[in-house]
Amino acid sequence: MDDEKIAEYCREFGADVIMTSESFRNGTERCNEAHQKLGNKYDIIVNIQGDEPLVEPKLIDSIVKALQTGMRIWNKNAVFSAAVTSLKSEDAFDPNRVKCVVDNRGYAIYFSRGLIPFNKSGKVNPQFLYLLRLRIQSFDSKFLKIYPELPPTPFQLEEDLEQLKVLENRYKMKVIKVDHEAHGVDTPEDVGKIERYMEENKAPFGSDFSLKKIE
């Protein structure tokens, strides 16, 4: 992380903290520096964004397994893995809710802040399963070293989405589809939504998570 206030808060509850440069453009580049400071001793790195508080431990395990599977097949092309869940209709046109389209082998085709796919009516199709990207991803540590050296790409810059630089350079990203209650914290109003959800779901955190696939 590059914010001392956040770092101090994390230290208070016992987290190990590695500070990274403020010059990095995104979390993937910060993960690379953190991995270097840890001695480059891990094969797979998981990036869980702090503004996605409902991420569950089982999802972390599943996204790592997805990358391991993707690295073993299709000429070991998978270097990233991501998770998606069904998009709520009220979030369809929210640019903070990143959408995803996936091919029939489970690899990402594109990510967008706009609604994708977009039909001719310009409206949400209630019969179509739109996919929402969860803010957790894992990557092969070898590719993690390469990522900062790749120049920014047009779609990445236009959408402001770091995953697009991976796809524009023709690397593979494995995607898992899960049934998961997801809500990132993008605005002050989102904090209240998260607090209400956690209050209404009083079961111990992590105990009621389901990795049921969505079709």
C-alpha positions as CSV (number, residue, x, y, z in Angstrom):
1,M,0.0,0.0,0.0
2,D,1.1,3.6,-0.4
3,D,-1.0,5.3,2.3
4,E,0.4,5.6,5.8
5,K,-3.0,6.1,7.4
6,I,-4.3,2.8,5.9
7,A,-1.0,1.1,6.9
8,E,-1.2,2.2,10.5
9,Y,-4.8,1.0,10.7
10,C,-3.8,-2.4,9.4
11,R,-0.9,-2.6,11.8
12,E,-3.4,-2.1,14.7
13,F,-5.3,-5.3,13.9
14,G,-2.1,-7.3,13.4
15,A,-1.6,-7.2,9.6
16,D,1.9,-7.3,8.0
17,V,2.3,-4.2,6.0
18,I,4.6,-3.5,3.0
19,M,4.8,0.1,1.8
20,T,5.0,0.7,-2.0
21,S,5.8,3.7,-4.1
22,E,3.2,6.3,-4.8
23,S,4.3,6.4,-8.4
24,F,2.6,3.2,-9.4
25,R,-0.4,3.4,-11.6
26,N,-2.4,0.5,-10.2
27,G,-2.6,-2.3,-7.7
28,T,-0.9,-4.8,-10.0
29,E,2.3,-2.8,-10.1
30,R,2.2,-2.3,-6.3
31,C,1.8,-6.1,-5.9
32,N,4.9,-6.6,-8.0
33,E,7.0,-4.3,-5.8
34,A,5.6,-6.0,-2.7
35,H,6.5,-9.4,-4.1
36,Q,10.0,-8.2,-4.8
37,K,10.4,-7.0,-1.2
38,L,9.3,-10.4,-0.1
39,G,12.1,-12.0,-2.1
40,N,10.1,-13.2,-5.1
41,K,9.4,-16.4,-3.3
42,Y,5.8,-17.0,-4.4
43,D,4.5,-18.6,-7.6
44,I,1.0,-17.1,-7.4
45,I,0.0,-13.7,-6.0
46,V,-3.5,-12.7,-5.0
47,N,-4.7,-9.1,-5.1
48,I,-7.7,-8.5,-2.9
49,Q,-8.8,-4.9,-3.2
50,G,-9.6,-3.2,0.1
51,D,-12.8,-1.6,-1.3
52,E,-14.4,-5.1,-1.7
53,P,-15.1,-6.0,2.0
54,L,-17.4,-9.0,1.3
55,V,-14.7,-11.2,-0.3
56,E,-14.7,-14.6,1.4
57,P,-11.8,-16.9,2.1
58,K,-13.2,-19.7,-0.1
59,L,-13.3,-17.3,-3.0
60,I,-9.6,-16.7,-2.6
61,D,-8.9,-20.5,-2.7
62,S,-11.1,-20.8,-5.8
63,I,-9.5,-18.0,-7.8
64,V,-6.0,-19.5,-7.1
65,K,-7.2,-22.9,-8.3
66,A,-8.6,-21.3,-11.4
67,L,-5.3,-19.8,-12.3
68,Q,-3.5,-23.1,-11.6
69,T,-5.9,-24.9,-13.9
70,G,-5.5,-22.2,-16.6
71,M,-1.7,-22.4,-16.4
72,R,-1.8,-26.2,-17.1
73,I,-4.0,-26.1,-20.2
74,W,-4.1,-24.3,-23.5
75,N,-0.3,-24.0,-23.7
76,K,-0.1,-22.6,-20.2
77,N,-1.3,-19.2,-21.5
78,A,-3.3,-18.1,-18.4
79,V,-1.3,-15.5,-16.4
80,F,-4.3,-13.9,-14.5
81,S,-7.5,-15.2,-13.0
82,A,-10.6,-13.2,-12.0
83,A,-14.0,-13.8,-10.5
84,V,-17.4,-12.6,-11.6
85,T,-20.9,-12.8,-10.3
86,S,-24.3,-11.8,-11.7
87,L,-24.8,-8.1,-12.2
88,K,-27.8,-6.5,-10.5
89,S,-30.0,-4.5,-12.9
90,E,-29.7,-1.3,-10.7
91,D,-25.9,-1.4,-11.3
92,A,-26.1,-1.9,-15.0
93,F,-25.0,1.7,-15.9
94,D,-22.9,2.4,-12.9
95,P,-19.3,3.0,-14.1
96,N,-17.9,1.9,-10.8
97,R,-19.3,-1.6,-11.4
98,V,-17.0,-3.2,-13.9
99,K,-18.7,-5.6,-16.3
100,C,-17.1,-8.6,-18.0
101,V,-17.7,-10.9,-21.0
102,V,-16.3,-14.4,-21.1
103,D,-15.7,-16.9,-23.9
104,N,-17.0,-20.5,-23.9
105,R,-13.8,-21.8,-22.4
106,G,-13.9,-19.5,-19.4
107,Y,-11.4,-16.9,-20.5
108,A,-12.1,-13.1,-20.3
109,I,-12.8,-11.4,-23.6
110,Y,-13.2,-7.8,-22.3
111,F,-13.9,-5.7,-19.2
112,S,-15.8,-2.4,-19.3
113,R,-17.3,0.3,-17.1
114,G,-20.2,0.4,-19.6
115,L,-22.8,-2.3,-19.9
116,I,-21.6,-5.2,-22.0
117,P,-22.9,-6.8,-24.1
118,F,-25.0,-3.8,-25.2
119,N,-28.1,-4.5,-27.2
120,K,-29.9,-2.4,-29.9
121,S,-32.7,-1.3,-27.5
122,G,-30.2,0.4,-25.2
123,K,-31.9,-1.2,-22.2
124,V,-31.1,-3.9,-19.8
125,N,-32.3,-7.3,-21.0
126,P,-33.9,-9.0,-17.9
127,Q,-33.4,-12.4,-19.6
128,F,-29.6,-12.0,-20.1
129,L,-27.0,-12.9,-17.4
130,Y,-24.7,-9.9,-17.3
131,L,-21.5,-10.4,-15.3
132,L,-19.9,-8.2,-12.6
133,R,-16.2,-8.4,-11.9
134,L,-15.3,-8.9,-8.3
135,R,-12.3,-7.0,-7.0
136,I,-10.1,-10.0,-6.5
137,Q,-7.6,-11.4,-8.9
138,S,-4.5,-13.6,-8.9
139,F,-1.6,-13.7,-11.3
140,D,1.4,-15.8,-12.1
141,S,4.4,-14.2,-10.4
142,K,6.5,-14.5,-13.6
143,F,4.0,-12.4,-15.5
144,L,3.8,-10.0,-12.6
145,K,7.4,-9.0,-13.3
146,I,6.5,-8.4,-16.9
147,Y,3.3,-6.4,-16.4
148,P,5.0,-3.0,-15.3
149,E,7.3,-3.2,-18.4
150,L,4.4,-3.3,-20.8
151,P,3.4,0.1,-22.1
152,P,-0.1,1.4,-21.3
153,T,-2.7,0.3,-23.9
154,P,-5.5,2.3,-25.5
155,F,-8.4,0.4,-23.9
156,Q,-6.7,0.3,-20.6
157,L,-6.3,4.1,-20.6
158,E,-9.8,4.8,-21.9
159,E,-11.6,2.5,-19.4
160,D,-9.0,3.0,-16.6
161,L,-8.9,-0.8,-16.0
162,E,-5.6,-2.5,-15.5
163,Q,-6.8,-5.9,-16.6
164,L,-7.3,-4.6,-20.2
165,K,-3.5,-4.2,-20.6
166,V,-3.3,-8.0,-20.1
167,L,-5.9,-8.8,-22.7
168,E,-4.6,-6.2,-25.2
169,N,-1.2,-7.9,-25.1
170,R,-2.9,-11.2,-25.9
171,Y,-2.3,-12.9,-22.5
172,K,-5.0,-15.2,-21.2
173,M,-7.1,-14.4,-18.1
174,K,-9.1,-17.3,-16.5
175,V,-12.5,-16.3,-15.1
176,I,-14.7,-18.2,-12.6
177,K,-18.4,-17.5,-12.2
178,V,-19.7,-17.6,-8.7
179,D,-23.0,-16.8,-6.8
180,H,-21.7,-14.1,-4.4
181,E,-23.2,-11.1,-2.7
182,A,-20.9,-8.4,-3.9
183,H,-20.8,-4.7,-3.3
184,G,-17.7,-2.5,-3.5
185,V,-17.2,0.7,-1.6
186,D,-17.0,3.4,-4.2
187,T,-18.9,6.2,-2.6
188,P,-19.7,7.3,1.0
189,E,-23.2,5.9,0.5
190,D,-21.8,2.5,-0.2
191,V,-20.4,2.3,3.4
192,G,-24.0,2.3,4.8
193,K,-25.1,-0.4,2.3
194,I,-22.2,-2.7,3.5
195,E,-22.9,-2.0,7.1
196,R,-26.6,-2.8,6.7
197,Y,-25.8,-6.0,4.8
198,M,-23.4,-7.2,7.5
199,E,-25.9,-6.4,10.2
200,E,-28.7,-8.3,8.4
201,N,-26.5,-11.3,7.9
202,K,-25.3,-12.0,11.4
203,A,-23.7,-15.4,10.7
204,P,-20.0,-15.5,11.4
205,F,-18.1,-13.9,8.5
206,G,-17.2,-16.5,5.9
207,S,-19.5,-19.3,7.2
208,D,-22.3,-18.9,4.7
209,F,-20.4,-18.3,1.5
210,S,-21.5,-20.3,-1.5
211,L,-19.3,-21.1,-4.6
212,K,-22.3,-22.3,-6.5
213,K,-21.6,-21.7,-10.2
214,I,-23.9,-19.3,-12.1
215,E,-24.9,-20.2,-15.6
